[in-house]
Amino acid sequence: MARTGPTELTVTFSDDGAGGTRVDLVHGGWPPGESASARRETYDADWTLVLGRLALALPVTA
């Protein structure tokens, strides 16, 4: 898939109210068009993989 330019990633950390941290990730800035739709679908699967591996690598605290 050809790259069409950069996208934007916003990561926000906040208190989850239970002594932990909530992480919100927004991936946007997609160019218009059919190729952007295909890229978004690819990233949906990629973010699941990346964030799952990150969760496994982070220490669990009580």
Summary of the structure (lengths in Angstrom):
residues: 62
radius of gyration: 14.9
end to end distance: 42.9
largest distance: 45.7
contacts: 101
relative contact order: 0.18
helix: 39%
strand: 26%
